[in-house]
Amino acid sequence: MSSNTIPSVDKKIFGDPQKDTSPHALRELLEKNLKWSHLIFEQNRRILRIAVLILLVVGFTVGLSTLVLIKSSFFSAIFK
């Protein structure tokens, strides 16, 4: 940075260069990170559940359609 910048502006833009490493601050940071990790995990679990349900529905539909087509062609060949 240039030498003519104002220190208070630098702190507002870039943050305070000295980090609080007290046990209380580290514990708060850890709890916050665990909370966000848990929220992201739950969101991913819901997305995965929806994706699996969609795949099951598509697979069931394709399988049922194939079965109906095979049976209809089989019975139409028998009863001609």
Buried (B, 14 or more C-beta within 10 A) or exposed (E): EEEEEEEEEEEEEEEEEEEEEEEEEEEEEEEEEEEEEEEEEEEEEEEEEEEEEEEEEEEEEEEEEEEEEEEEEEEEEEEE
